[in-house]
Amino acid sequence: MSDSATFDEMWGHGETPRAPYTAIEGWFSQEDPGRLRRKAREAEALFRLTGITFNVYGDKAAGERLIPFDIVPRVISGREWDRLSRGIEQRVRAINAFLHDIYHRQEILRAGRVPVEAIARNAAFLPEMIGVDPPGGVYTHIVGTDLVRTDEDEFYVLEDNARTPSGVSYMLENRETMLAMFPELFMKTRVRQVSSYPAMLHRSLCASAPGHANGKPVVAVLTPGSFNSAYYEHSFLADKMGVELVEGHDLRVVDGRLAMRTTQGYQPIDVLYRRVDDDWIDPLNFNPDSALGVPGIMDVYRAGGLTLANAPGTGIADDKAIYSYMPEIVEFYTGEKAILKNVPTWRCAEKEALAYVLDNLSELVVKEVHGSGGYGMLIGPAASKKELSAFRDKLKARPGNYIAQPTLSLSTVPIFTRAGLAPRHVDLRPFVLVSPEGVTITPGGLTRVALKKGSLVVNSSQGGGTKDTWVLEE
């Protein structure tokens, strides 16, 4: 049963389960709670055995953690998913067009749809990419679009992850775990599969290879190393794609090509799926202290000798200040109104917006423009007077570093607790693949859930968990 003020995806605003959840609710109501608790423990043991962990930066005592997994799936109808897919594809195509434009003719700036200072003063804009044409014209090969829901037909894009989106390994392992724990559920309900993602990723990367790649392009995954919070995912994806997982010290530039060390010598690479941020990828062109990247890799890339996925400089497209211009960006490049809404956003760099935010801080969510992972943000309604005062000082000192948004009434999905099913707030990160062949969206994605009652913070680094996400066949 739902709290009438919040849209619950199982119950809506009433006492009868919504159509997509009818089979699930009926199954749970007939299950023995003791068996479900045992299954939940088995799922945790399976995650631990598989090694599905992440590291928490800045917490030396934490070590590696399991991301909590909830056994109640989130269910999306085929009709709902089809609409979301159209909106996501429209947005991703607009983002790629925007990136090409701002690194070439900058027509959107000339037209005044995005102010010049929003790009020129933005640390995520990479001057080294001006005039560079990525192989196949693709900048964002992998995108994670974060969505939230507030009502039956109300979805918003919370942010666009266009640099190195993570979490797809958890999407895949969540499904494997549910199939192992509750195979009978999948016999009752027709759910679209997600297991082909690694094969689709490999195909998409190969299709994005430079023109000189003969036969089967050589693909590799670049990781910062085992201490990175997403290292499990890096190794998981390399293994599932059947490609090499490499670190910076495994690579060098040989005869104008990027090559990796093998037992037979150095082998040229055509496509590098890099999970290393721009600043660290090339000490000759960016941070000279980096030991994670490869000296000269940007020169190979600019010469067309390598595909980097995602392209350097894509961070400007998921910058939270640029996010506020996405409705204009979508319309400018597609000629259509955005299918998916933006959350209303105040840019604190603007004097009037800052004044409004300072006056209403206790009612707003404030985020760092370049922040991620739930760090550096303020949720006004949950903040103490001391926290509000401290954040007010931060805003006044560096207003351009922040944006603010209203506190949305995020939808809830039930989780399994010792007391039975209980609603918790969720978001959704669908994963999108882009290549010259087109756009592919895996049905579902990673549902993150705030396990603490009343909490709106779903990030795993802040104590959130995950769920399997079902898109129904219809």
C-alpha positions in Angstrom: 0.0 0.0 0.0 1.3 3.4 -0.9 1.7 6.7 1.0 -0.7 8.8 -1.1 1.8 11.7 -1.3 4.5 9.6 -3.0 4.1 7.6 -6.2 4.9 3.9 -5.4 5.7 1.9 -8.5 4.0 -1.2 -7.2 0.9 0.4 -5.6 0.6 3.7 -7.4 -1.3 6.0 -5.0 -3.8 3.3 -3.9 -4.2 -0.2 -2.5 -4.2 -2.3 -5.7 -1.0 -3.3 -7.4 -0.3 -1.6 -10.7 -0.5 -3.8 -13.8 3.3 -4.4 -14.2 3.5 -5.6 -10.6 0.5 -7.8 -10.4 2.4 -11.1 -10.9 5.3 -10.0 -8.6 3.0 -8.9 -5.8 0.9 -12.0 -6.0 4.1 -14.2 -5.8 5.5 -12.3 -2.8 2.2 -12.4 -0.9 2.2 -16.3 -1.2 5.9 -16.8 -0.3 7.2 -17.9 3.1 9.1 -14.9 4.6 11.6 -17.3 6.1 12.5 -18.7 2.6 12.8 -15.2 1.2 15.2 -14.2 4.1 17.3 -17.3 3.3 17.3 -16.4 -0.4 18.4 -12.9 0.5 21.3 -14.3 2.5 22.2 -16.6 -0.4 22.3 -13.7 -2.8 24.7 -11.8 -0.5 26.9 -14.9 -0.3 26.9 -15.2 -4.0 27.9 -11.6 -4.5 30.7 -12.1 -2.0 31.9 -15.2 -3.7 31.9 -13.6 -7.1 33.8 -10.6 -5.7 31.3 -7.9 -6.6 32.8 -5.1 -4.5 33.6 -1.4 -4.6 36.0 0.8 -2.8 35.0 4.0 -1.0 37.4 6.9 -1.6 38.4 8.8 1.5 37.5 6.0 3.9 40.6 4.1 4.7 38.9 1.9 7.3 36.1 0.8 4.8 38.2 -1.3 2.5 36.1 -3.2 -0.1 32.4 -3.3 0.4 29.5 -5.3 -1.1 26.8 -3.2 -2.7 23.6 -4.3 -0.9 21.2 -6.2 -3.2 17.5 -6.2 -2.7 15.6 -9.2 -4.0 12.4 -7.3 -5.0 12.7 -6.5 -8.7 11.8 -3.1 -10.1 9.3 -3.6 -13.0 8.8 -1.3 -16.0 6.1 -2.0 -18.5 7.0 -2.4 -22.2 4.9 0.8 -23.0 6.8 2.8 -20.4 10.1 1.6 -21.6 9.4 2.4 -25.2 8.7 6.0 -24.3 11.9 6.2 -22.2 13.9 4.7 -25.0 12.8 7.3 -27.5 13.6 10.1 -25.1 17.0 8.6 -24.2 18.0 8.1 -27.8 16.9 11.6 -28.7 19.0 13.0 -25.8 22.1 10.9 -26.6 22.1 11.9 -30.3 21.8 15.6 -29.3 24.7 15.2 -26.9 26.9 13.8 -29.6 25.9 16.6 -32.0 26.6 19.2 -29.2 30.1 17.8 -28.6 31.0 17.9 -32.3 29.7 21.4 -32.6 31.5 22.9 -29.6 34.8 21.4 -30.7 34.3 22.6 -34.2 32.1 25.5 -35.5 30.3 26.3 -32.2 27.0 27.1 -33.9 25.1 26.8 -30.7 27.2 29.5 -29.1 26.8 31.8 -32.2 23.1 31.3 -32.0 23.1 32.3 -28.3 21.3 29.2 -27.1 24.2 28.4 -24.8 26.3 31.3 -23.4 30.0 31.4 -24.5 31.1 31.7 -20.8 29.4 28.4 -20.0 32.0 26.7 -22.2 35.0 29.0 -22.1 35.2 29.1 -18.3 34.3 25.4 -17.9 37.1 23.1 -16.6 35.5 20.2 -18.4 36.0 21.8 -21.8 39.1 20.4 -23.4 40.8 22.8 -25.9 43.0 19.9 -27.1 39.9 18.4 -28.7 39.1 21.5 -30.9 39.1 20.4 -34.5 39.5 16.7 -33.7 37.2 14.3 -35.5 36.7 11.0 -33.6 36.6 7.9 -35.8 33.0 7.4 -37.0 32.0 10.8 -35.5 31.1 9.3 -32.2 32.1 11.0 -28.9 30.1 9.2 -26.3 30.3 5.5 -27.1 28.9 4.5 -23.7 26.4 6.7 -21.8 24.6 6.2 -18.5 21.5 8.5 -18.3 20.2 8.8 -14.7 16.4 9.0 -14.6 14.0 9.6 -11.7 10.2 9.2 -11.6 7.7 11.3 -9.7 4.3 9.9 -10.9 2.7 7.5 -13.3 3.8 9.3 -16.5 6.4 11.8 -15.0 10.0 11.0 -15.6 13.0 13.4 -15.4 16.6 13.1 -16.4 18.7 13.8 -13.3 22.0 13.8 -15.1 23.9 12.6 -18.2 26.9 10.4 -17.5 29.0 10.9 -20.7 32.5 10.4 -19.4 33.0 7.0 -17.9 29.6 5.7 -16.6 29.8 2.8 -14.3 27.4 0.2 -12.8 26.7 -2.0 -15.8 28.4 -5.0 -14.2 25.9 -4.7 -11.3 23.0 -4.7 -13.7 24.3 -7.9 -15.3 25.1 -9.6 -12.0 21.8 -8.6 -10.4 19.9 -10.4 -13.2 22.2 -13.5 -12.9 21.5 -13.6 -9.2 17.7 -13.3 -9.6 17.8 -16.1 -12.2 19.7 -18.3 -9.8 17.6 -17.5 -6.7 14.1 -17.3 -8.2 13.9 -19.1 -11.6 10.2 -19.7 -11.1 9.6 -15.9 -11.3 11.0 -15.8 -14.8 8.6 -18.6 -15.9 5.6 -16.6 -14.7 6.7 -13.3 -16.3 8.2 -12.5 -19.7 11.2 -10.2 -19.0 13.5 -8.7 -21.7 17.0 -10.0 -21.4 20.1 -8.0 -20.6 22.8 -10.7 -20.9 23.8 -9.7 -24.4 25.2 -6.3 -23.2 28.9 -7.4 -23.3 28.6 -8.8 -26.8 26.8 -5.6 -27.9 29.4 -3.4 -26.2 32.2 -5.3 -28.1 30.4 -5.0 -31.4 29.7 -1.3 -30.8 33.4 -0.6 -30.0 34.5 -2.6 -33.0 32.2 -0.7 -35.3 33.8 2.6 -34.0 37.3 1.5 -34.9 39.5 3.8 -37.1 39.3 3.1 -40.9 42.7 1.5 -41.0 41.6 -1.4 -38.7 41.8 -4.5 -40.9 39.6 -7.5 -40.2 38.7 -7.8 -36.5 39.7 -4.6 -34.6 41.8 -5.1 -31.5 40.0 -3.8 -28.4 41.3 -3.4 -24.9 40.0 -1.9 -21.6 42.2 0.6 -19.8 41.9 0.6 -16.0 43.6 2.8 -13.4 44.3 -0.4 -11.4 43.0 -2.6 -8.7 42.6 0.3 -6.2 40.0 2.0 -8.3 36.5 1.9 -6.9 35.1 0.3 -10.1 38.0 -2.2 -10.8 35.7 -5.2 -10.5 33.7 -3.8 -13.4 36.7 -3.1 -15.5 37.9 -6.7 -15.2 34.4 -8.1 -15.5 33.8 -6.3 -18.8 37.2 -7.2 -20.3 36.6 -10.8 -19.4 33.1 -10.9 -20.8 34.2 -9.2 -24.1 37.2 -11.5 -24.4 39.7 -8.6 -24.6 42.7 -7.6 -22.6 42.5 -5.5 -19.4 45.5 -3.2 -19.4 47.1 -0.5 -17.3 49.1 2.5 -18.4 52.4 0.7 -17.9 51.3 -2.1 -20.3 51.0 0.4 -23.2 53.3 2.5 -25.3 53.3 4.4 -28.6 55.1 2.3 -31.3 55.4 3.6 -34.9 52.6 6.1 -34.5 50.2 3.4 -33.0 49.2 2.6 -29.5 50.4 -0.9 -28.6 50.1 -3.2 -25.6 52.8 -5.5 -24.3 52.2 -9.2 -25.0 54.4 -12.3 -24.8 55.0 -11.9 -28.5 56.0 -8.3 -28.2 53.9 -5.1 -28.6 50.5 -5.5 -30.4 48.8 -2.5 -31.9 45.4 -1.5 -30.4 42.5 -0.1 -32.5 40.0 0.7 -29.8 40.7 1.6 -26.2 37.7 1.5 -23.8 39.3 3.8 -21.2 38.2 4.0 -17.6 40.7 6.6 -16.8 39.7 10.3 -16.6 40.9 12.9 -19.1 43.5 14.5 -16.7 45.3 11.2 -16.2 45.3 9.7 -19.7 48.4 11.4 -21.1 51.2 13.0 -19.0 52.6 14.7 -22.1 49.4 16.5 -22.9 47.6 16.8 -19.5 48.7 16.1 -15.9 52.5 15.6 -16.1 52.4 13.6 -12.8 50.1 10.9 -14.1 51.4 7.3 -14.0 48.0 5.9 -15.1 48.0 7.0 -18.7 50.3 6.7 -21.8 52.7 9.4 -22.9 51.7 10.5 -26.4 48.4 8.7 -26.6 46.6 11.9 -27.4 48.9 12.5 -30.4 48.0 9.1 -31.8 44.3 9.8 -31.2 44.4 13.3 -32.9 46.1 11.7 -35.9 43.2 9.2 -36.3 45.3 6.2 -35.2 43.1 5.1 -32.3 39.5 5.2 -31.0 39.2 6.3 -27.4 35.9 5.4 -25.8 34.6 7.7 -24.6 36.4 10.5 -26.4 38.4 13.0 -24.3 36.4 16.2 -23.6 33.0 14.6 -23.3 32.8 15.7 -19.7 31.5 19.1 -20.9 28.2 17.3 -21.9 27.5 15.9 -18.4 28.6 19.0 -16.5 25.7 20.0 -14.2 25.7 23.6 -15.4 25.5 22.5 -19.0 22.8 20.1 -18.0 20.5 23.1 -17.3 20.7 23.9 -21.0 19.8 20.4 -22.3 16.2 21.3 -23.4 17.7 24.0 -25.6 20.5 21.7 -26.8 18.0 18.9 -27.7 15.8 21.3 -29.6 18.7 23.0 -31.4 20.2 19.8 -32.8 17.1 17.6 -33.3 14.5 20.3 -34.2 12.2 18.6 -31.6 11.1 19.3 -28.1 12.8 17.1 -25.5 10.8 13.9 -24.8 12.3 13.6 -21.3 12.1 16.5 -19.0 15.0 18.2 -17.1 14.7 18.9 -13.4 14.3 22.7 -13.0 17.8 24.0 -12.2 19.2 27.3 -10.8 22.7 28.2 -11.9 24.3 29.7 -8.8 26.8 31.6 -10.9 23.9 33.8 -11.9 23.2 36.6 -9.4 19.4 36.3 -9.2 19.6 32.5 -9.1 22.1 32.6 -6.2 19.9 35.0 -4.3 16.9 32.6 -4.7 18.9 29.6 -3.6 20.3 31.3 -0.5 16.8 32.4 0.5 15.4 28.9 0.0 18.3 26.6 0.8 16.4 24.5 3.3 14.0 23.4 0.5 16.5 22.7 -2.3 19.1 20.1 -3.4 22.5 21.7 -4.1 25.2 19.9 -6.1 28.7 20.6 -7.2 28.9 21.3 -10.9 31.6 18.7 -11.4 30.6 16.4 -8.5 29.6 12.8 -8.6 28.8 9.9 -6.3 26.6 11.9 -4.0 29.7 13.7 -2.6 29.7 17.5 -2.0 25.9 17.9 -2.2 23.3 19.3 0.2 19.8 18.0 0.6 18.2 21.0 2.2 15.1 19.3 3.9 17.4 16.8 5.6 20.1 19.2 6.6 20.7 20.6 10.1 20.9 24.3 10.8 24.7 24.0 11.1 25.0 22.2 7.8 22.8 24.8 6.1 25.0 27.6 7.5 28.2 26.0 6.4 26.9 25.3 2.9 25.6 28.9 2.6 29.2 30.1 3.2 30.4 27.7 0.4 27.8 29.1 -2.0 28.8 32.7 -1.3 32.5 31.9 -1.7 32.2 29.9 -5.0 28.8 30.3 -6.5 29.9 29.1 -9.9 30.8 25.8 -8.4 27.1 24.9 -7.7 23.7 24.4 -9.1 20.4 23.9 -7.2 17.3 22.0 -7.9 13.9 21.4 -6.1 13.6 18.4 -3.9 11.6 16.0 -6.1 9.2 13.5 -4.6 11.1 10.5 -6.0 9.0 7.3 -6.7 9.4 4.4 -4.4 9.7 0.6 -5.0 9.3 -1.9 -2.2 12.4 -3.6 -0.7 12.3 -6.8 1.4 12.8 -6.2 5.1 12.4 -8.4 8.2 9.0 -6.7 8.6 7.9 -7.4 5.0 7.8 -5.1 2.0 8.6 -1.5 2.6 8.9 1.5 0.2 12.2 3.1 -0.6 13.2 5.8 -3.1 14.9 4.8 -6.3 16.5 6.1 -9.5 17.4 4.3 -12.8 20.6 4.3 -14.9 19.9 2.8 -18.4 23.1 2.1 -20.4 23.3 3.3 -24.0 25.8 2.2 -26.7 26.6 4.6 -29.6 28.5 3.6 -32.7 28.3 4.6 -36.4 25.8 1.7 -36.8 23.3 3.5 -34.4 22.1 3.7 -30.8 21.4 0.6 -28.7 19.7 0.8 -25.3 19.8 -2.2 -23.0 16.2 -2.8 -21.7 16.2 -1.8 -18.0 19.5 -0.7 -16.5 20.8 -0.3 -12.9 18.2 0.6 -10.3 19.8 2.2 -7.3 17.8 2.3 -4.1 18.1 4.3 -0.9 17.9 1.6 1.7 17.4 4.0 4.6 13.8 4.9 5.3 13.1 8.4 3.9 16.5 8.9 2.4 16.8 10.3 -1.2 20.5 9.4 -1.6 20.8 6.2 -3.7 24.6 6.2 -4.4 26.4 3.0 -3.3 29.2 5.2 -1.8 26.5 6.7 0.5 24.9 3.5 1.6 22.5 2.8 -1.2 21.8 -0.6 -2.7 20.7 -2.0 -6.1 17.8 -4.0 -7.6 17.3 -6.0 -10.7 15.3 -4.0 -13.3 12.7 -5.8 -15.3 11.3 -4.5 -18.6 8.3 -6.6 -19.5 7.7 -8.1 -23.0 4.4 -6.8 -24.3 
